[in-house]
Amino acid sequence: MTDHPFINILIAEDNDVSREMMTSIVKTQGFQTFGAIDGSSAIRVIEDQEIDLALIDLNMSPKGGFDFMKYLMVNSIDLPVIIVTADDSSDLLLEANNLGVKQILHKPIDPNRLIKMIHRILKGQGLNPQPIAVDTHETTFTPEQLMQHAIDLADNNARSKKGGPFGAVIVDKDGRILGEGKNGITSRADPTAHAEVMAIRQAAEKLNSSDLKDCVLYCSSEPTMMGKSLIISVGIPKVYYGLTHNDIKSIRASEEKVREELTSEKPQTSYEQLGNDAAMKMFRHWEEQDEKVAD
């Protein structure tokens, strides 16, 4: 049982933005945090501080998460560890189990899942995190953290081979996450499943509104033509993106095809009006309704 006033949590991550993001999440619960940039600096922290739980990124240089775990085993240090990684291979799970890892948290980090995981482990250690929690509201993040989260979504999607390297996050004006999206055109067999489209769908469902004028969108890559059309229609005033169309033109051939089609004097798709009288009759009936939905 800890005898220091705060629950102390070590966060070891070599990506500054990702480390700050996890720190922000953890601090909402009233926990005290200590940062490290690799396995070696994480070891120095536990030598100098009384740590109750460690969040350790697997891939750090020169020493990573498993190097840190091996140090704990060699020195018989009983410290619960959550390994953070984008890797979900069976070999990883086996090695983690052999080294006594309490839990594996896959990137991108889900704030609610992280908090629940921390609470569960601390309670298992005989600690009660609830009385010291200072803020149970949804976590807010900086623009840099949100962009990193979108990039992590893209990376995770590509690694899992569920779709291309595209991720998106949409937040409200206070930086609270309303929706996330990953490219799912292949895995979902859905040609509309662009990352930004999926994120916007989630946000609209959560707000129960298609008016997103108070929202900000973060995309790992510049939105597609379809995405830009949707962004305009829902009123999103600000979009941040990591890569331009030109940066990733090798995998955005379809985007160029759309662009060429819209500007061509001889487009491949032909449009012809048909049934105007019947359609206009339907439309006038709709106009005469006392209560109607326009969108």
Rosetta blueprint (number, residue, H / E / L):
1 M L
2 T L
3 D L
4 H L
5 P L
6 F L
7 I L
8 N E
9 I E
10 L E
11 I E
12 A E
13 E L
14 D L
15 N L
16 D H
17 V H
18 S H
19 R H
20 E H
21 M H
22 M H
23 T H
24 S H
25 I H
26 V H
27 K H
28 T L
29 Q L
30 G L
31 F L
32 Q E
33 T E
34 F E
35 G E
36 A E
37 I L
38 D L
39 G H
40 S H
41 S H
42 A H
43 I H
44 R H
45 V H
46 I H
47 E H
48 D H
49 Q L
50 E L
51 I L
52 D L
53 L E
54 A E
55 L E
56 I E
57 D E
58 L L
59 N L
60 M L
61 S L
62 P L
63 K L
64 G L
65 G H
66 F H
67 D H
68 F H
69 M H
70 K H
71 Y H
72 L H
73 M H
74 V H
75 N L
76 S L
77 I L
78 D L
79 L L
80 P L
81 V E
82 I E
83 I E
84 V E
85 T E
86 A L
87 D L
88 D L
89 S L
90 S H
91 D H
92 L H
93 L H
94 L H
95 E H
96 A H
97 N H
98 N H
99 L L
100 G L
101 V L
102 K L
103 Q E
104 I E
105 L E
106 H E
107 K L
108 P L
109 I L
110 D L
111 P H
112 N H
113 R H
114 L H
115 I H
116 K H
117 M H
118 I H
119 H H
120 R H
121 I H
122 L H
123 K H
124 G H
125 Q L
126 G L
127 L L
128 N L
129 P L
130 Q H
131 P H
132 I H
133 A L
134 V L
135 D L
136 T L
137 H L
138 E L
139 T L
140 T E
141 F L
142 T L
143 P H
144 E H
145 Q H
146 L H
147 M H
148 Q H
149 H H
150 A H
151 I H
152 D H
153 L H
154 A H
155 D H
156 N H
157 N H
158 A H
159 R H
160 S L
161 K L
162 K L
163 G L
164 G L
165 P L
166 F L
167 G E
168 A E
169 V E
170 I E
171 V E
172 D L
173 K L
174 D L
175 G L
176 R E
177 I E
178 L E
179 G E
180 E E
181 G E
182 K E
183 N L
184 G L
185 I L
186 T L
187 S L
188 R L
189 A L
190 D L
191 P L
192 T L
193 A L
194 H L
195 A H
196 E H
197 V H
198 M H
199 A H
200 I H
201 R H
202 Q H
203 A H
204 A H
205 E H
206 K H
207 L H
208 N L
209 S L
210 S L
211 D L
212 L L
213 K L
214 D L
215 C L
216 V E
217 L E
218 Y E
219 C E
220 S E
221 S E
222 E L
223 P L
224 T L
225 M H
226 M H
227 G H
228 K H
229 S H
230 L H
231 I H
232 I H
233 S H
234 V H
235 G L
236 I L
237 P L
238 K E
239 V E
240 Y E
241 Y E
242 G E
243 L E
244 T L
245 H L
246 N L
247 D L
248 I L
249 K H
250 S H
251 I H
252 R L
253 A H
254 S H
255 E H
256 E H
257 K H
258 V H
259 R H
260 E H
261 E H
262 L H
263 T H
264 S L
265 E L
266 K L
267 P L
268 Q L
269 T L
270 S L
271 Y L
272 E L
273 Q L
274 L L
275 G L
276 N H
277 D H
278 A H
279 A H
280 M H
281 K H
282 M H
283 F H
284 R H
285 H H
286 W H
287 E H
288 E L
289 Q L
290 D L
291 E L
292 K L
293 V L
294 A L
295 D L
